[in-house]
Amino acid sequence: MHDQKTVPKTTVGVFFDHLVSSGLLSENVIARYRKVAYNRQLVQQMIADGVLTAFQARHLVSGRCRDRAFFIDEKYKIVDSIGRGGTARVLLCEHLKLERFVAIKLLDRSFEKRPGAVERFMREARTAAKFDHPHVG
């Protein structure tokens, strides 16, 4: 399944610069794709091949990524966005050492300075951590 939002908005050089600096793929993998003309099909082929997710491709194509922006503490690789609420967003991540998928909820920076926001966020996290069910976490 291809994401129609993944439409190239950048040049081939810029796309590959973003891809290299993202740390998502090894240079060997990137080299295989450098030989292909940069267009919608290239990006969609990378998604179909499983080397990028549609989420990652959209961010790379749009230029909305910084070096290593797809990683959290070098421990988790961001795979997709699951959702967003009033104060936080939830990301689907791959735990790199355990090779399993986890959901990570991140408090928006704008709420970090609000009185009580971090404590409420932590209280919610502690409550969620108490769940012990095969279909939860």
C-alpha positions in Angstrom: 0.0 0.0 0.0 1.5 3.3 -1.0 0.9 6.6 0.8 -0.3 9.2 -1.8 1.1 12.0 0.5 4.6 10.8 -0.3 5.2 13.0 -3.3 8.7 14.3 -3.9 9.0 18.0 -3.0 12.8 18.2 -3.0 15.7 17.4 -5.3 17.6 14.1 -5.5 20.6 15.5 -3.8 18.7 17.0 -0.9 16.6 13.8 -0.5 19.7 11.6 -0.2 21.4 14.1 2.1 18.4 13.9 4.4 18.4 10.1 4.1 22.1 9.9 5.0 21.9 12.3 7.9 18.8 10.6 9.3 20.7 7.5 10.2 17.8 5.3 9.1 19.7 3.3 6.5 23.2 2.1 6.0 25.3 3.5 3.1 25.1 0.1 1.4 21.3 0.2 1.3 21.3 3.9 0.2 23.7 3.1 -2.6 21.3 0.6 -4.1 18.7 3.4 -4.5 21.1 6.1 -5.7 21.1 4.4 -9.1 17.4 4.9 -9.5 15.9 8.2 -10.8 14.5 10.2 -8.0 10.7 10.5 -8.4 7.5 9.3 -6.7 8.2 5.7 -7.8 11.6 5.7 -6.0 10.1 6.8 -2.7 7.2 4.3 -3.1 9.6 1.5 -4.0 11.6 2.2 -0.8 8.4 2.0 1.2 7.4 -1.2 -0.7 10.8 -2.7 0.0 10.4 -2.0 3.7 13.5 0.2 4.0 11.4 3.2 4.9 7.9 3.7 6.3 5.5 6.1 4.7 5.8 8.3 7.8 9.6 8.4 7.5 9.4 9.0 3.7 7.0 12.0 4.2 9.4 13.6 6.6 12.5 13.0 4.5 10.8 14.3 1.3 9.4 17.4 3.0 12.7 18.2 4.7 11.1 18.1 8.2 13.9 16.1 9.7 17.1 16.9 11.5 20.1 14.6 11.9 19.0 11.5 13.8 15.5 13.0 14.2 14.0 9.5 13.8 15.7 8.2 17.0 14.9 8.7 20.7 18.0 8.3 22.9 19.6 6.0 20.3 17.4 3.3 21.8 14.2 3.7 19.8 13.7 4.2 16.0 10.5 6.2 15.2 8.4 4.2 12.7 5.1 6.1 12.6 2.8 8.5 14.4 0.0 6.8 16.1 -1.9 9.8 17.4 -1.9 13.2 18.9 -3.9 14.7 21.8 -4.1 18.0 23.5 -0.8 17.8 25.3 1.1 14.9 23.8 1.7 12.7 20.8 2.1 8.9 20.6 4.7 7.4 18.3 5.2 3.8 17.1 8.8 3.0 17.7 11.1 0.0 17.3 13.2 -0.8 20.4 16.5 -1.4 18.6 18.0 -3.9 21.1 14.9 -5.9 21.9 13.7 -5.8 18.3 10.1 -5.2 19.2 7.6 -2.4 18.7 6.5 -0.1 21.4 4.3 3.0 21.7 5.9 6.0 23.2 4.0 9.0 24.4 5.8 12.3 24.4 4.7 15.4 26.2 4.7 18.5 23.9 7.5 20.9 24.8 5.0 23.7 25.1 3.4 22.0 28.2 6.7 21.3 30.0 6.7 24.7 31.6 3.0 24.6 32.6 2.5 24.1 36.4 1.5 20.5 37.1 1.6 19.3 33.5 4.7 17.1 33.9 3.4 15.6 37.1 0.0 14.8 35.5 1.8 13.2 32.5 4.0 11.1 34.9 0.9 10.1 37.0 -0.8 8.9 33.8 2.4 7.0 32.8 2.6 5.3 36.2 -1.1 4.3 36.0 -0.6 2.8 32.6 2.5 0.9 33.7 0.4 -0.9 36.3 -1.6 -2.7 33.6 -0.8 -6.3 33.2 -2.6 -7.8 30.3 -1.4 -9.7 27.2 -2.9 -7.0 24.9 -1.4 -4.1 26.7 2.2 -3.1 26.5 
